[in-house]
Amino acid sequence: MTQMQQVQPHNLEIAPRVHVSVVKNFAQLGRLPQISVVEHPESYPMRFPVPDRFLSWGVSFPQYSPFYAESERIVEPSVLATSFEGPFESDGETRLPLNPVGRTGLLGRGALWAYGPNHAADAAVVRGPKANGEYEILLIEREDGSWALPGGFVDQGEEPCDAMIRELGEEALLFSEDKAASLKARATLLYQGYADDPRNTDNAWIETSAYLLHVTEEESEAMELCARDDAQRVRWAPLSHDTRESLYASHPQIATLALRTVKRTETLLAPYRNPQIHSLSELIKVGHIRIGIFGGTFDPIHKGHLEAAEAALCSHDLDAIVFMPAKQNPLKGHPPHYTEEARMRQIVQSIVRIPSMYVSPLELERAEGEPSYLIDSLRELQGQAPEADLFFVHGADTLEELSRWKDLDDCMGIATFLPVKRNEVQRDEVINLTSRLSRDEREHLYRAFVDVEIENISSTEIRRRRQ
């Protein structure tokens, strides 16, 4: 996958290669495996040489006679873990799982915990850009002296993102439970799949879930670096080509993907930091992008809006949320209480330090007295960014009004509607609230329902408090 989809797993373009030590006159070894107890890849026996044409298990290689290596630690689950690469084959004689990439020149479990997939999670914490336009990445020094991204193995029953946050706290950063939850909510999945790692063998291999955490300079200054667990040191390093290429195992590709993703987000979505610019045409110059359009009067914007935007961003893997305040809601008989300038200023002030959140004055620029119909805005946005996936974020409390919206079918054809739960609205109530809609429209909303607790507060209540 070469398209840039920030929050969907990416192909790291890791070549189907494994770490192989080329030796001579090794084919005379007997067929019986020779057992070697190992603890680290450095203690592995010499790997049997595997030319590229014999990597695939589907290619006959009668001379293949590798050593068998296994750690003394045994923490094997009763059932083999599921692979991100799909179903994997097993050896017909030993019944051991076979590495989906192919032969590695070594049998057994090696230094890994279990046969089959060993799941890990890695954190690409990027800060910047700095004044000179450069970015930095958080690195730890491993026991072997190599530099790597913070990360480690996923415990049984643990979600990969939880493991990533746990490892980040154990190896590199000190943070509270609240900060951990905040970091998790902002984590972007970069890659999920096979990791080219020196610990891999024919029968055991590492698969990783790599996440991006993009923080500002100000945020990074508040982070307390602390090397613990198996990390010798921790530091911020320039995210340069030399730094990336020197990292451990598959981490160069992950770091490169993190840099590419951050640059795309900052460059292509930067126009939304300027409320005077709203064209989406720049967003798709480098590739595919998923944009959530958050419509409403925002009269004024409040914490519930921000929580709804963050919930939609995370639950549906969006690249960005664009707040699009309406000039005049056609279903309301009165104009907004705050002026257009005041509402724009309030939105900008609320989101200016929140990554992936932006604002557009598209609807505010309509002619005076012209109502804000969503279909008009979606058609214009679709024309500007025909390759983008558009999502329309709205509160679930508006479901009852949808049947009155202009050209609703056409709207749903252009954008996926994401109704975000308010405390008083449950998923099962969607059908009742949308009884006037067609069956397809109701199912569309039911499937996309963002089921998360949002603070039950309204703009009306905010205005009342400010009086």
N, C-alpha and C positions, 0 to 999 in steps of 0.2 A: 504494500500500500504506500504509494508515494504522495498521496494527497495529505494536506496538513489538517488533520482533525484533532484539535487539541486534547479533547477529553475522551477519545476512543483509542483503544490499543493500536500502536503503530508497528509496522514491520521495521525493525532496526536495521534491516539490510545486513544482518550478520551472515556472512558467507557460511555455507554448510561445511565448516571445518571444525576439527577438534584438535586439541593439543597433542601432537605426535612427535616423539623423539625418533629421528631416523638413525637406524643402526644397520650394520651389515652382518651377514651370516647368522641370522636369527631364526631362519625358517626350519632349522634342524631340531627345534625343541619338540618334545613329545606332546601328544594331545591332552594328557592329563594336566589339569591346572596346578601350578605350583603356588602354594599359599604364601602370602607375605603380609604380616601384620603391619599396618600403617596408621599414622596419625595425621600427617600433613601431606600435601601433594609432593613436597620435596623428598619424602621418604618412599614414594611409589617406586616399584620396580620399573626397569626400562620398558617402555611401551613397544609393542610390536609395530613395525613400520607399516602404514596403510597408505598406499598410493591413492590419489584422488579417485581413480576409476574403480577402486574396490571399497569405497566408503559405504555404498548402499548395501543393505542386507539382501537386496534382491539380486546382487551380483555374486556369483560363486567365487569363493576364495579358499580353495582347499588347503593352501599353505598357512592359513591363519592360525597361529598357536600362541596367543598372548598369555602372560602371567595372570594369576588371580590375586587380588589384593582386597583386604578387608580390615576395617578398624575394630578394635576390641570393644568399642561402645556399640551397644545394640539397643536401638529404640525403634523397633519396627512396628508399624501399625498392622492390625490384623487384615486390613484391606488396603490395597495399593491406592495411593492418592490419584485423583483425577488429573490428567495432563491438559494444559492449555493447548497443546498441539493436537488434541484429539485422541482417539483410541490408538494404543500402541501394541505392537506384537510381542509375543513371548518366544523364547527359544524352545524348539521342539523337544530337546533332551532334558535341559535343566529346568524348564518352565520359568526361568527368570525373565523379567521384562527386558526388551531390547531398546536401546537408545534410539529415539525417533530420528536423530540426525544421521546415525550410522555407526560404523565401527570406530572405536577410539584407540585400539591397541592395548586394552587392559580389561580384564574381566573382574567381576565382583562388585562390591559396594564401595571400595576405596575408603576414603575418609568421611564419606557421607553417612547420614543417619539411617537411611532406609533404601531399599531397592526401589526402582522406579523414580517418579518425580519427587524431588525434594524442593518444596516451595520456599522461596525467599521473598523479601520485600526490600526495596532500596529507595532512598530519599535523595532527590536532586534539589537541594535548597539553593536557589539562585537569588542574588540581590543585585539591585541596580535598575536602570543604568546609572553609572557614576557621572560626574561632570564631564568626563572625557568620552562618554558614550559606552564605556566598557562595563562588562558584567563580571561578577565574582561568584564562585560556587563553594559550598561548605564541604570540606574533605576531612577524612580521618586517616591517620597512619596505622596500618595493620601491624600485627606482630612480626610479619616477615619484612617490614620496612617499606612495603608498597603503599601508595596513597589510593584511597577509594572513597566511594560515596558511603555515607552512613547506611547501615542496613544489616540484615541478618535473616535467620530462618523463621518461618511462620510456625507458631505452636499449633498443635492439633486443636481444631475447633475455633481457631482465631481467624478473623478476617484479615486479608493482606494489608489493607490500609491501617488497621489497628496495629498490626505488627510493625509497619513502617514507622508510625508515631512512637511506638514503644522503643524500637531500636534507636531512633533519633534521640530520645531522652536518655537511653542507657549509654550511648556512645559519645554524643557530641554536645547536647544542649541540656540546660536545666530549665524546666518550665512547670507551671502548675497544671492541675487537671483542667481548669477552664481554658488555659492557653492550648493545651493538647487538643481539646475539643474544637477550638477555633482553627488550629492548623489542619486538623482532619477535614473540616468543612471546606477548606480552601484547596485541598490537595487535588491535583489533576492527574489522572492516570495517563502515563505516557506510553507504556509498553507492558505487555503481559505475554510471556512465552519463554521459550528455551533460552538459556544463558550459556554462552561459550565460556566455560570455566575450567581451570586446570584440575579440579577435583572430579570432573565427570569421568564415567567409565562406560563400558558397554551395557551395564545393567543398572546404573544409577546416575542420575543427572539432576542439575539444578534448573528450575524454572523460576523466573522472578516477576514480580509486579513492581514496576518502577513508577514513582510518583514525582510530580513537580510541585514545589512550593516556592512561589515567587514572592519575595518580600522587598519592601522599599529599604533605602538606606537608613531611614529613621527607625523602622521596625528592627532591622538587624542590630542596630546599636543597643537596643534594649534586650537583645538575646545574650544570655550568659553562656559562653563556651566552656565546656568541661569535658575533657577526655576521660572516659571511664570504661569499665568492662574490658573488652579486648582491644580498645583503641589506645594507642600510645600518645598521640597528639591530635589536636583538632585545629583547623585554621581555615580562613577564607583565602581562596586562591583565584588569580585571574582566570576567567573562563576562555583562555586562549587555546589555539590549536595544540601547542606543545604540552600544556597542562592536560588537555583531554586525552591526547595520545599516550600519556604516561600512566594513565590510571589502570587499575586492576581489572582483569577479565573483560567482561562486556561493558564495563563502565564508560569507556571512551564513546561508544555509540549512544549510550543513555545521556551522557553529558552533552553530546552534540545535538541530540534531539531536543533536550531541554533548552539549549541556547536558541535553536531554530524556532521553537514554540514561543519563547519569551519575546524574541525579536519580532515575530509575526504579530503577536498580540499588541505589543507596544507600538509598532509601526503602522499596522493596518487599521487599528482601532483608535489610534491617537486623535484623529479628527473629532471624535466625540468628546474629547476633553475641551474642545472649543465649541461652545453652544451655537456659534454662528455657522457651523459646517455640519451638514447632515447627509451628504451623499454616501451611499453604500458601495459605490462602484470601486472604491479603493480596497474594500475588504476582501475581494476575491481575486486579486491579481496574482497571488502566490498559490492559491488553491482553495479547497472546499472549506466552508466555515458554517457554524451553527449559531444563529443569532436569536436570542429571546427578545421580543418586543413587549415591553411592559406598558400597557396603555392605561389611561385614567386621567382624572383632572388633577390629582395630587394637590389637594386644596386644604391643608398643605400635605407634603410628604411626611411620613412618620416611621417609627421603628417597625411597625407591622409590614409596611411596604418593603423595607430593606430585608426583613426576614423572609418574606415571600419570594423576593428576587433571588436571594441566596439559596433557598430551598429548590427553586426551579433550576437554577444554575447547576447545582450539584446532582439533583435527581435525574436530570435529562442530559447530562454531559454537554452543556452549552459552552461555547467559546466566550460569549458575552451576553450581558443583559443591557438593553438600551431602553432607558426610560423615555417615553414619548408622551408628554403631557398634552391633553386635548384642549383645543381652544374653547369649545362649548359642547358639552354632552347633549346630544339631541333628545335624550330621554328625560332630561331635567329641565324644568320650567324656569330656572333662574341661572344666571351666569355664576361663574366661580367667585368666591368671596375675595380671594387674593388676585392681584394683577398677574398678567402673564410674566412680567419681569420678576416679580417676587417669587412666583412658583418655580421659574427656571433657576433663580439664585438659590432657593432653598434646596432644590435637587442637587445642584452642583456642589453646594457646601456639604451635603449629606454623603455624597459618593466619591468626592475628590480623592480620598485616600483608600478607596476600596478597589482592589484589582478586579478587572473584568466587568466593571459597571460604568455605563456611559449615559449620555443624555442627547436627545435630538429635538430640535424645535420644528420638525417637519409639519406637525399639525397646527402649531401656533402661527405659522406663516401663511395660513389660509386667509382668504379675503375676509374682511370684517363682516360679521354676521353669518358667515358660512359655517354650518355645523361640522363636527368632526365625525365622519363616517369611517369606520375601520377599513371597509373594503377599498376606499379610495387610497388610503395610506398603504395598504398591503400591495395593491397593484403597482403603486409607484415604487415601493421598495423592491418588489419582484423585478420590475423593469431595470432598476439600477444594479441589482445583484442576482441575476437569473440562476446562478449556480449555488447560491446560499440556501441552506435549510432554515426556514423561518418558523418561529414558534411564537404564539401569542400568550403572554402571561396575564392572568386576571384572577381576581378573588373569586372563590367558589360562591360567595354571596351574590354574585351577579348572574348565576346560572338561571335564575327564575326569569330574568329579563331577556335571555338570548333569543327567544322566539320573535322578539320585536326588532332585532337587529337587521339592518339592511343587508340583503344578499348574503345571508349567513352561510349557505352552502358554498358559495364562491369563496368566502373567507376561509372556511375550513379546507377548501381545496388548495389554497395557497399556503396556509400556515397551520401547524399543529397547535390546537388550543390546549393550554396547560392551566386548568383551574386549580388554584392553590387553596388548600383547606383553611378555613377559619374554625375556631374552636366549636362553633355551633353546627358546622356542616361536616357530615361523615360521608365516606365514599358511597355507602349504600343509599344515601339520600339523593345522590345525583339524579337517579332515574325519576324520583318524585319531583325534583325541582325542574326537570327538563321534559316534563310529560308532553309538552306541546311540540317537541322536536321530533324529527324522524328517528327511526330505530338506529340507522347508521350514525346519525349525529350524536345520539345518546351513548352509543358504544364508543365512539371517538373520544368523548369527554371522560367516560368511565375508565378507559385504558390509560389515559394521560393524567389522571388525577394525581396531584402532588400531595400525598398524605403526610403532612407534617404539622406539628403544633405551631401555630402562629399567634402572637400576642393579639388578643381580641380587643382592638382599639380602632377607632374610626377617625377620619379627618374632622368630622363634626364634633367629636369629643375633644380633639386637640384644640379646635377653635374655641370651644366653650371654656377650656382651661385657661386660654390666653386672654380671655376677656377680663 
